[in-house]
Amino acid sequence: MVGEMTENPFFRPSTLDYELPPFAEIREEHYLPAYERGMAEQLAEIAAITADGNPPTFENTLVALERTGELLRRVDVVFRNQSSSDTTDVLDEVEAKVSPLLAVHHDAIHLDRALFARIEELYRTRDRLGLDPESLRLLERRYGAFERSGARLGEAEQARLRGLNADLAALGTTFQQNVNAANRASALVLDSAAELAGLSEDAIAGAAENARVLGHEGRYVLSLQNTSGQPALAQLTDRSVRERLLAASLGRGIEENGPIAIRMAGLRAERAELLGHPSHAAYVVADETAGTVEAVSALLARLVGPAVANARREAAELARVAAADGVEEIAAHDWAYYSEKVRQESFQVDAAVLRPYFELERVLRDGVFFAANLAYGLSFTERPDLTAHHPDARVFEVFEEDGTALGLFIGDFHARASKRGGAWMDSLVEQSELTGQRPVVLNNLNIPRAAPGEPVLMSWDEVRTLFHEFGHALHGLFSRVRYPLFSGTAVPRDFVEFPSQVNEMWMVRPEVLANYARHHGTGEVLSPELVERITAAEGFGQGFRTVEYLAATLLDWAWHTVPRGEEITDVEEFEARALAAAGIAVDAVPPRYRTAYFQHIFASGYSAAYYAYIWSEVLDADTVQWFEGNGRPVRESGEVFRRELLARGFSRDPLESFRAVVGRAPETGPLLARRGLL
C-alpha cells in the first residue's frame, strides 16, 4: 500500500515548470485515492486549527485555513478538467462517487462549529486587528461564506442541509453525464453528401471525418453543440435535414434529465428556505453584484419587450425571402438559414465565403495573441516539451513585455466525443502570493476537426468564442492577489463574464482583424468593406440572439423562483408556461438552452445566475466605449484595465474595480445601443 501511495503523482507537488500537473504520469486509478487522501488531509489540517489552544488570530486561523487542502486542490482541478474535456466510463464512475463526497466534505468544513467560532471572534473584533484591505476582505468573505453555508443552523437543520447538498451534488453529476450521452446519441447521421448540400467543402469533409472517428465509415455525422441552434442550420439547403437536425437538438435528454431538473429545483428551493431565503434565486443573487432579485428582474423586464419586437421585425424580413422558396411560415429550423440569405442579399455577407479567412492557427497567433501583445505587451512561446491533458492540447509559456515569465496557457481547441459541449476556461494552478504559485490556465473549445492535411477553418462565431475564452484566460494570468480565495476568475458569476466579453472587442479592432483575417490559400486580407458589411449584418441578428438568450435566462429564473412545495410534473409544459408568462415565447426562436441540456444551471455554477451574461454585458459595453473614447493609447488603456480590474480578482469589490477603470458607475445605454434595443 505504501508503494502505491508514493507512486500517485498527486501525492506530491509537481516539479514541472509552474507546477504544471504531471499529466504524463497521471492515470485514471490515481484520482480516487488522491481525492480520499486530499479530503482526509484537509480535515486534519482544519482539526489542527481548531485544536490550537491559543486565542484566534488572523494568522493561526484565516491564513492557516487558506493553506489547507493543497492536495485536494491539485487533484480536483485536474479531474474536473479531465472529466469535462476527455471523459471515459471510468472517470464517469469516479465523478459519480466523488461529487457527493465533496459536498459532504464542504459541509464538514463550513458547518464546523469550532472553526466558525474562531472566525466569528475575529470578525467581531475586526476593527481592532489592524488588517490591510485584502486581509480584511478575506476575513469578511470567509465569515459570510460560513453564514451562507448554514453555520448558524441548529443540529437538525444542519443534518437536513448536509443531505440536501449531497443529493444535489449527485444529481448534478448525473445530469451532466446524461447531457454528454444525449449529445452523442442525438448526433445526426446522414448517408450521403447530397444531404449536406449548402455546407462548404471543408465542412462536408469534416462531417465525413467525424463519422469515421465515431465509427460510421462512409457516412456523414453532424455532432451536436450544446446550444439549441446548430451552426449547420445556416447553410443546409435541404429543409427536411434542417428540421431533423434541430429536432435532434431540441429533443435530446428530456426523458433522462427532465425528472432530474424537477427534483433539483425542489431541493434547491427547500435549501434556500432552510437558509432563510424565499427562493434559490434570492439566495444566489444575495452574493452577486446584482444584490437582489428585484434588480435582476427589472433589467430582464426592460429588455424583453424591445427584444421580442426586434425579433418579430427580423422574422418579417425572413418571411419575405423565404416566400421565394415557397415557405409560407418561418419555423425554428428555418431561421438561421434565411437569416443567412438576408445577410447575403442585404449585406452581401456569405458565411461560407468568410470561413477561408479564419484559419485556426492564424486566428490564434495573429489575432488572439497579437491583441494580447497590443493591449498588454504579452508574448507567447509554445512549449512542446510540456505535456498537457490530451494530445490535442498545446502548452504556451506567456511572457511580459520585459521578458519576465508570467505563466502557462493551454489551448485545447477541438471537438471530440469525449468532451462536453461548449467552451470554457479552467485554472489548473491559481496565482497566489501566499503560496508563491504562478498561474496555469486552460481554454477548452469545440471547433470541428478538418479532414487530414486540410486547414482548420472557423466560423465568425467560433472566432468570437476563441477571443471570449481567452479573455477568461487573461483574467487568470493577470491575477495579482495574496490569498487563493480571490485569485483570477474567483469573482461573482455576474461579473466573471465581463472581462471575457470585453476581450471580444479585439476581434474586430481594425489593426487586429487585418493581421489575422487572411485567406488561408491566397493570403488575401479580408477587405475593410466586407468588415463593414459583417458589422452591419451583426446588427440584423440582434433580435434573434437577444430573444434566445433571454428565453434561456428566464427559464433559469423560472426554475429557481419556484416556491418550495410547488408541484411540477411536466417539464415541457413548465417551459411553455414560464416563457409565455415572461412574454418571451416566440415559436420560431427556441431558448438558447432547453431544460434537459441546460448544463449551466443544473450541472455547473450558473443556477439562478444565467442572467450574468447580460448583466456583465452592461459592464462590457460600457468598458468597450471607454477603451475607444478615453483618448489614451491602446497600451496605456490596457495597463489600466489590467492593473485596476483584471489583476484584482475578488480582492476588492468588483464594481469598485469597474469604477477605478471607467471613473463612474456602469450605465445601460451602451448595451441597449449595441443590441438595437433603444
C-alpha positions in Angstrom: 0.0 0.0 0.0 2.8 2.4 0.9 4.4 1.8 -2.5 1.2 2.5 -4.3 0.7 5.8 -2.4 4.2 7.1 -3.2 3.6 6.4 -6.9 0.5 8.5 -7.1 1.7 11.8 -8.8 -0.9 13.8 -6.9 0.6 13.0 -3.5 3.5 15.4 -4.1 3.7 18.9 -5.6 4.6 18.9 -9.3 8.2 19.6 -10.1 7.4 20.8 -13.6 7.6 24.4 -14.6 4.9 26.5 -12.9 3.8 23.3 -11.1 2.1 22.1 -14.3 0.3 18.9 -13.3 2.4 15.9 -14.4 -0.1 14.7 -17.0 2.3 12.1 -18.4 2.2 10.3 -15.1 -1.5 10.6 -14.2 -3.7 7.6 -14.6 -7.4 7.1 -14.0 -6.7 5.0 -11.0 -4.9 7.8 -9.3 -7.9 10.1 -8.9 -10.0 8.4 -6.3 -7.1 7.7 -3.8 -5.9 11.2 -4.2 -9.4 12.6 -3.5 -9.7 10.4 -0.5 -6.4 11.4 0.9 -6.9 15.0 0.0 -10.1 15.3 1.9 -8.7 13.5 4.9 -5.6 15.7 4.9 -7.7 18.9 4.8 -9.9 17.8 7.6 -6.8 17.0 9.7 -5.5 20.5 8.9 -8.8 22.0 10.0 -8.7 20.0 13.2 -5.3 21.3 13.9 -6.6 24.9 13.6 -9.5 24.3 16.0 -7.3 22.4 18.5 -4.9 25.4 18.8 -5.2 26.4 22.4 -4.1 30.0 21.7 -6.7 32.7 21.0 -7.7 33.0 17.4 -5.5 35.3 15.3 -5.6 36.2 11.6 -2.5 34.1 11.0 -3.4 31.0 13.1 -7.0 30.8 11.8 -7.6 32.6 8.4 -4.1 32.3 6.9 -3.9 28.7 8.2 -7.3 28.0 6.6 -6.1 29.4 3.2 -3.2 27.0 3.3 -5.3 23.9 3.9 -6.3 21.4 1.2 -3.3 21.6 -1.2 -3.5 18.0 -2.2 -7.3 18.2 -2.7 -6.9 21.3 -4.9 -4.2 19.6 -7.0 -6.4 16.6 -7.8 -9.7 18.4 -8.1 -8.6 20.9 -10.8 -7.1 18.2 -12.9 -10.0 15.8 -12.5 -12.7 18.5 -13.3 -10.9 19.4 -16.5 -10.3 15.8 -17.5 -13.8 14.7 -16.8 -15.1 17.6 -18.9 -12.6 17.5 -21.8 -11.8 13.8 -22.2 -14.1 11.7 -20.1 -14.3 7.9 -20.0 -16.6 5.4 -18.4 -14.1 5.0 -15.5 -14.0 8.8 -15.0 -17.7 9.0 -15.0 -17.8 6.4 -12.2 -15.2 8.3 -10.2 -17.2 11.5 -10.7 -20.4 9.9 -9.6 -18.7 8.7 -6.4 -16.7 11.8 -5.6 -19.3 14.5 -6.2 -21.5 13.7 -3.1 -18.3 13.1 -1.1 -17.1 16.6 -1.9 -20.4 18.1 -0.9 -20.1 16.2 2.4 -16.5 17.5 2.7 -17.5 21.1 2.1 -20.2 20.8 4.8 -17.8 19.3 7.2 -15.7 22.4 7.0 -18.4 25.1 6.8 -20.6 23.5 9.5 -17.6 23.0 11.9 -18.8 25.0 14.9 -15.3 25.3 16.5 -13.9 26.7 13.3 -16.7 29.1 12.8 -16.4 30.3 16.4 -12.8 31.3 15.8 -13.7 33.1 12.6 -16.6 34.8 14.2 -14.4 36.0 17.1 -12.0 37.6 14.6 -14.9 39.1 12.6 -16.4 40.6 15.8 -13.1 42.3 16.6 -12.1 43.1 13.0 -11.8 46.8 13.5 -9.1 46.3 16.1 -7.0 43.8 14.1 -5.1 46.4 12.0 -5.6 44.3 8.8 -4.7 45.6 5.4 -7.7 45.9 2.9 -7.2 42.5 1.3 -6.8 40.7 4.6 -9.9 42.4 6.0 -11.8 41.3 2.9 -10.6 37.8 3.4 -12.0 37.8 6.9 -15.3 39.3 5.8 -15.7 36.9 2.9 -14.9 33.8 4.9 -17.2 34.8 7.6 -20.0 35.5 5.1 -19.4 32.1 3.4 -19.8 30.2 6.6 -23.0 32.0 7.4 -24.4 31.4 3.9 -23.4 27.7 4.2 -25.5 27.3 7.4 -23.0 27.6 10.2 -25.7 29.2 12.4 -28.3 26.5 11.9 -29.3 24.0 14.6 -28.3 20.4 14.6 -31.4 19.1 12.9 -31.4 21.8 10.3 -27.7 21.2 9.6 -28.3 17.5 9.2 -31.0 18.2 6.6 -28.7 20.7 4.8 -26.0 18.0 4.6 -28.4 15.6 2.9 -29.7 18.3 0.5 -26.2 19.2 -0.6 -25.1 15.6 -1.1 -28.2 14.8 -3.1 -27.8 17.9 -5.3 -24.2 17.1 -6.0 -25.1 13.6 -7.1 -28.0 14.8 -9.2 -25.8 17.4 -10.9 -23.2 14.9 -11.9 -25.9 12.5 -13.3 -27.4 15.5 -15.2 -24.0 16.3 -16.8 -23.3 12.7 -17.7 -26.7 12.4 -19.3 -26.1 15.5 -21.4 -22.9 14.0 -22.7 -24.6 10.8 -23.5 -27.5 12.6 -25.2 -25.2 14.7 -27.3 -23.5 11.6 -28.6 -26.7 9.6 -29.1 -28.5 12.5 -30.9 -25.8 13.3 -33.4 -27.4 13.4 -36.9 -26.0 10.6 -39.1 -26.5 11.1 -42.8 -25.9 8.7 -45.7 -24.8 11.0 -48.5 -23.0 14.2 -49.1 -26.1 15.4 -51.1 -28.0 15.7 -47.8 -25.3 18.2 -46.7 -25.8 20.5 -49.7 -25.1 24.1 -48.8 -22.2 23.3 -46.5 -18.7 24.2 -47.6 -16.4 21.6 -48.9 -14.3 21.7 -45.8 -17.4 21.3 -43.6 -18.6 18.3 -45.6 -15.1 16.7 -45.3 -15.1 17.4 -41.6 -18.5 15.7 -41.3 -17.0 12.6 -43.1 -14.0 12.6 -40.8 -16.3 13.0 -37.8 -18.3 9.9 -39.0 -15.1 7.9 -39.4 -13.9 8.8 -35.9 -17.3 7.9 -34.5 -17.5 4.5 -36.3 -19.7 5.5 -39.2 -17.2 5.0 -42.0 -18.5 6.2 -45.4 -21.3 8.3 -43.9 -21.5 11.8 -42.5 -22.1 12.9 -38.9 -23.2 16.3 -37.6 -22.4 16.2 -33.9 -24.5 18.5 -31.7 -23.1 21.5 -30.0 -24.7 22.1 -26.6 -26.8 25.1 -27.7 -30.3 24.7 -29.2 -29.2 26.2 -32.5 -26.6 24.3 -34.6 -24.1 26.0 -36.9 -25.1 23.9 -39.9 -28.6 25.2 -39.8 -27.4 28.4 -41.5 -26.2 26.6 -44.6 -28.1 23.3 -45.1 -30.4 23.8 -48.2 -32.5 20.7 -47.6 -35.3 21.9 -45.3 -36.0 18.3 -44.1 -32.4 17.9 -42.9 -32.6 21.2 -41.1 -35.8 20.1 -39.4 -34.2 16.8 -38.4 -31.1 18.5 -37.0 -33.0 21.0 -34.9 -35.4 18.3 -33.7 -32.5 16.2 -32.5 -31.1 19.2 -30.7 -34.2 20.3 -29.0 -35.4 16.8 -28.0 -32.3 15.4 -26.5 -32.2 14.3 -22.9 -35.8 15.2 -21.9 -36.7 11.7 -20.6 -33.5 11.3 -18.6 -32.9 14.9 -17.4 -36.5 16.2 -17.1 -37.2 14.4 -13.8 -33.7 15.4 -12.5 -34.4 19.1 -13.2 -37.7 18.9 -11.3 -36.0 17.2 -8.4 -33.1 19.7 -8.3 -35.3 22.7 -8.4 -37.3 21.4 -5.5 -34.3 20.6 -3.4 -32.7 24.0 -4.1 -36.0 25.7 -3.1 -36.0 23.7 0.2 -32.4 24.5 0.9 -33.0 28.2 0.2 -35.8 28.3 2.7 -33.7 26.5 5.3 -31.1 29.2 4.9 -33.6 32.0 5.2 -34.3 32.9 1.6 -37.7 32.9 -0.2 -36.2 31.2 -3.3 -33.0 29.8 -4.7 -32.7 32.8 -6.9 -32.9 35.1 -3.8 -30.2 33.0 -2.1 -27.9 33.1 -5.1 -28.3 36.8 -6.0 -27.7 38.0 -2.5 -24.0 37.2 -3.0 -23.7 38.5 -6.6 -23.1 42.1 -7.7 -26.8 42.4 -8.6 -27.6 42.0 -4.9 -31.4 41.4 -5.2 -33.9 39.5 -7.2 -35.7 42.8 -7.9 -32.6 44.3 -9.6 -32.2 41.3 -11.9 -35.9 41.1 -12.7 -36.0 44.8 -13.5 -33.2 44.5 -16.0 -34.7 41.5 -17.7 -38.2 43.1 -17.9 -36.7 46.1 -19.5 -35.1 44.0 -22.3 -37.9 41.6 -23.1 -40.3 43.9 -24.9 -37.8 45.6 -27.2 -36.0 42.3 -27.9 -39.2 40.5 -29.0 -40.3 43.4 -31.2 -36.8 43.4 -32.8 -37.1 39.6 -33.4 -40.5 40.0 -35.0 -39.2 42.7 -37.4 -36.4 40.3 -38.3 -39.0 37.5 -38.8 -40.9 39.6 -41.3 -37.8 40.2 -43.3 -37.0 36.4 -43.3 -40.6 35.6 -44.4 -40.2 37.9 -47.4 -37.1 36.0 -48.5 -38.5 32.6 -47.7 -41.6 33.1 -49.7 -39.5 32.8 -52.9 -38.8 29.2 -51.8 -42.5 28.5 -51.2 -42.1 28.6 -47.4 -45.3 30.0 -46.1 -44.3 30.3 -42.4 -40.8 30.6 -40.9 -40.2 27.7 -38.5 -37.4 27.5 -35.9 -35.3 25.3 -38.3 -35.6 28.0 -41.0 -34.5 31.0 -39.0 -30.7 30.6 -39.3 -30.9 29.6 -43.0 -33.0 32.6 -44.1 -31.0 34.9 -41.8 -28.0 33.9 -43.8 -29.9 34.6 -47.0 -30.9 38.0 -45.8 -27.2 38.7 -44.9 -26.2 37.7 -48.4 -28.9 39.7 -50.0 -28.9 42.8 -47.9 -25.3 43.0 -46.7 -23.5 40.8 -49.2 -22.1 38.6 -46.4 -21.8 34.9 -47.0 -20.7 32.8 -44.0 -19.2 30.1 -46.4 -17.1 32.8 -48.1 -15.8 34.1 -44.8 -14.5 30.8 -43.4 -11.4 30.6 -45.5 -10.2 33.9 -43.9 -10.4 32.4 -40.4 -7.8 29.6 -40.2 -7.4 28.5 -36.6 -3.6 28.8 -36.3 -3.6 32.3 -37.8 -6.5 33.5 -35.7 -4.8 32.2 -32.6 -1.3 33.6 -33.2 -2.0 36.7 -35.4 -5.3 37.5 -33.7 -5.8 36.5 -30.1 -2.1 36.5 -29.2 -1.4 39.7 -31.3 -4.2 41.5 -29.5 -2.8 40.5 -26.1 0.5 41.9 -27.2 -1.1 45.1 -28.5 -3.0 45.8 -25.3 -0.8 44.2 -22.6 2.6 43.6 -24.1 2.4 39.8 -23.8 4.3 37.3 -26.0 3.8 33.5 -26.3 6.2 30.7 -26.9 4.9 27.2 -27.5 6.4 24.5 -25.1 6.2 21.1 -26.9 8.4 19.8 -24.1 5.5 20.2 -21.7 2.7 17.6 -21.8 -0.9 18.6 -21.4 -4.0 16.5 -20.6 -4.7 15.4 -24.2 -2.7 15.1 -27.4 -4.8 17.9 -28.9 -3.9 20.3 -26.2 -0.9 22.7 -26.6 1.1 24.4 -24.0 2.3 28.0 -24.3 4.6 30.0 -22.0 3.5 33.6 -21.5 5.9 36.4 -21.1 5.6 40.1 -20.0 6.8 42.9 -22.3 10.2 42.9 -20.4 10.7 39.2 -20.9 9.6 38.2 -17.4 7.8 34.8 -17.3 4.1 35.2 -16.4 2.5 31.8 -16.6 1.3 29.0 -18.9 -1.6 28.9 -21.3 -3.0 25.6 -22.5 -5.3 25.6 -25.6 -7.5 22.5 -26.3 -9.5 23.7 -29.3 -11.0 20.7 -31.0 -14.3 18.8 -30.5 -14.3 15.1 -29.7 -16.8 12.6 -28.5 -15.3 12.5 -25.0 -15.5 16.3 -24.5 -18.6 18.1 -23.2 -20.1 20.7 -25.4 -19.5 24.4 -25.3 -16.4 26.3 -24.4 -14.8 27.1 -21.0 -11.7 28.2 -19.1 -10.1 26.4 -16.2 -7.3 27.4 -13.8 -5.0 24.4 -13.2 -2.8 26.4 -10.9 -4.1 29.6 -9.3 -1.8 32.6 -8.7 -1.3 33.4 -5.0 1.5 35.4 -3.3 0.7 33.3 -0.1 1.6 30.0 -1.8 4.1 31.5 -4.3 2.3 29.9 -7.2 2.1 31.4 -10.7 -0.9 30.8 -13.0 -1.6 27.9 -15.3 -4.8 28.5 -17.3 -6.6 26.4 -19.9 -9.1 27.1 -22.6 -11.4 24.4 -24.0 -13.4 24.9 -27.2 -15.3 22.6 -29.6 -14.0 23.5 -33.1 -14.7 20.7 -35.5 -11.7 18.9 -37.0 -10.7 19.3 -40.6 -10.0 16.4 -42.9 -6.4 15.1 -42.6 -4.0 17.6 -44.2 -6.6 20.3 -44.5 -6.6 23.6 -42.6 -9.0 24.1 -39.7 -11.3 26.9 -40.8 -13.6 28.7 -38.3 -16.9 30.4 -38.4 -17.3 34.0 -37.3 -19.0 32.9 -34.1 -16.1 30.4 -33.4 -13.6 33.3 -33.8 -15.6 35.3 -31.2 -15.6 32.3 -28.8 -11.9 32.0 -29.1 -11.4 35.7 -28.2 -14.0 35.4 -25.4 -12.5 32.4 -23.7 -9.0 33.9 -23.9 -10.4 36.9 -22.0 -11.1 34.5 -19.1 -7.5 33.2 -19.5 -6.1 36.7 -19.2 -8.2 37.2 -16.1 -6.4 34.2 -14.6 -3.0 35.0 -15.9 -3.0 38.6 -14.7 -4.1 37.8 -11.2 -2.0 39.6 -8.5 -3.5 38.7 -5.2 -2.2 37.4 -1.9 -4.9 34.8 -1.0 -6.1 31.9 -3.2 -9.7 32.7 -2.4 -9.5 35.8 -4.5 -7.4 34.6 -7.4 -8.2 35.3 -11.0 -11.8 34.4 -12.1 -12.9 33.7 -8.5 -15.4 36.6 -8.7 -19.2 36.6 -8.7 -20.9 34.9 -11.6 -22.5 38.1 -12.8 -19.0 39.7 -13.1 -16.9 36.8 -14.3 -18.2 37.1 -17.9 -17.4 40.8 -18.1 -13.6 40.6 -18.8 -14.1 37.8 -21.4 -16.8 39.8 -23.2 -14.5 42.8 -23.3 -11.8 40.7 -24.9 -14.2 40.1 -27.8 -13.7 43.7 -28.9 -10.3 42.9 -30.3 -11.6 40.5 -33.0 -13.0 43.5 -34.9 -10.4 46.1 -34.0 -9.1 47.1 -37.4 -5.4 46.6 -36.7 -6.1 43.2 -35.2 -8.6 42.0 -37.8 -6.3 43.0 -40.6 -3.5 41.0 -39.0 -5.3 37.6 -38.8 -8.2 37.7 -41.3 -6.3 36.4 -44.3 -7.4 33.8 -46.9 -5.6 30.6 -45.9 -4.8 29.9 -49.6 -4.1 33.2 -51.2 -3.1 35.3 -48.2 -5.6 38.0 -49.3 -6.6 40.3 -46.4 -10.3 40.5 -45.6 -11.4 43.8 -47.1 -12.5 46.7 -44.9 -15.6 47.0 -47.0 -16.6 43.4 -46.1 -15.8 44.0 -42.5 -18.3 46.9 -42.5 -20.9 44.7 -44.1 -20.2 42.0 -41.4 -20.7 44.6 -38.7 -24.0 45.7 -40.3 -25.2 42.1 -40.6 -24.4 41.5 -37.0 -26.9 44.2 -36.1 -29.6 42.5 -38.1 -29.4 39.3 -36.0 -29.5 41.0 -32.6 -33.3 40.4 -32.2 -32.9 36.6 -32.5 -29.7 36.5 -30.3 -31.3 38.6 -27.6 -34.5 36.6 -27.5 -32.9 33.2 -27.5 -30.6 34.3 -24.7 -33.4 36.0 -22.6 -35.6 32.9 -23.1 -32.9 30.7 -21.5 -32.3 33.2 -18.8 -36.0 33.4 -17.9 -36.2 29.6 -17.9 -33.4 29.6 -15.4 -35.2 32.3 -13.4 -38.5 30.4 -13.5 -37.0 27.2 -12.3 -35.3 28.9 -9.4 -38.0 31.3 -8.2 -40.4 28.4 -7.8 -41.6 28.3 -4.1 -40.9 25.2 -2.1 -43.6 22.7 -2.4 -44.9 23.7 -5.8 -45.5 20.6 -7.8 -44.1 20.3 -11.3 -44.9 17.2 -13.3 -44.2 18.1 -16.9 -41.0 19.9 -17.9 -42.2 20.9 -21.4 -45.4 22.3 -20.0 -43.4 24.2 -17.3 -41.1 25.7 -20.0 -44.1 26.8 -22.2 -45.9 28.4 -19.2 -42.7 30.2 -18.0 -41.8 31.6 -21.4 -45.4 32.8 -22.0 -45.6 34.4 -18.6 -42.3 36.3 -19.2 -43.6 37.5 -22.6 -40.6 35.8 -24.4 -42.4 33.0 -26.1 -41.5 33.3 -29.8 -42.2 30.0 -31.5 -39.5 30.4 -34.2 -36.9 31.3 -31.6 -36.2 28.4 -29.2 -34.4 29.2 -25.9 -30.6 29.0 -26.3 -30.8 26.1 -23.9 -33.8 23.9 -23.1 -34.1 22.4 -19.6 -32.8 18.9 -20.4 -29.4 20.1 -21.7 -29.1 23.4 -19.7 -25.9 22.2 -18.0 -25.0 25.8 -17.0 -27.8 25.7 -14.4 -28.2 22.0 -13.5 -24.6 20.8 -13.7 -22.5 24.0 -13.3 -22.4 27.1 -11.1 -24.9 29.2 -13.0 -28.1 28.2 -11.3 -30.3 31.4 -11.0 -27.3 33.2 -12.5 -27.5 32.7 -16.2 -28.6 36.4 -16.3 -24.9 37.0 -15.6 -24.1 37.2 -19.3 -26.4 40.2 -19.9 -25.6 41.8 -16.6 -21.9 41.5 -17.4 -22.5 42.8 -20.9 -23.7 46.1 -19.3 -20.2 46.5 -17.9 -18.6 45.2 -21.1 -20.4 47.6 -23.5 -19.6 50.5 -21.2 -15.9 49.5 -20.9 -15.5 49.0 -24.7 -16.9 52.5 -25.1 -14.3 53.7 -22.6 -11.5 51.9 -24.4 -12.5 53.6 -27.7 -13.1 57.1 -26.3 -10.8 57.8 -23.4 -8.1 59.4 -25.5 -5.3 57.1 -24.2 -3.1 54.9 -26.4 -4.3 51.3 -26.5 -1.3 50.0 -24.5 -2.0 52.6 -21.7 -5.7 51.7 -21.6 -4.8 48.0 -21.4 -2.5 48.7 -18.5 -5.2 50.5 -16.6 -7.7 47.7 -17.2 -5.2 45.1 -16.2 -3.9 46.9 -13.1 -7.2 48.1 -11.7 -9.5 45.2 -12.6 -8.0 42.0 -14.1 -5.2 41.8 -11.5 -7.5 42.4 -8.6 -9.6 39.2 -8.9 -12.0 39.3 -6.0 -9.6 41.0 -3.6 -11.9 44.1 -3.6 -15.5 44.8 -4.6 -15.7 44.1 -8.4 -17.8 47.2 -9.0 -15.2 49.3 -7.2 -12.7 47.8 -9.7 -15.0 48.8 -12.6 -15.3 52.4 -11.3 -11.5 52.5 -10.9 -11.3 51.9 -14.7 -14.2 53.8 -16.1 -14.4 56.5 -13.5 -18.1 56.1 -12.7 -20.9 53.5 -12.0 -21.9 51.4 -15.0 -24.6 52.7 -17.4 -27.0 50.6 -19.6 -27.1 52.9 -22.6 -24.1 51.3 -24.5 -25.6 47.8 -24.1 -29.1 48.9 -25.3 -27.5 50.6 -28.3 -25.3 47.5 -29.1 -28.3 45.2 -29.1 -30.6 47.5 -31.0 -33.0 47.9 -28.1 -33.1 51.7 -27.9 
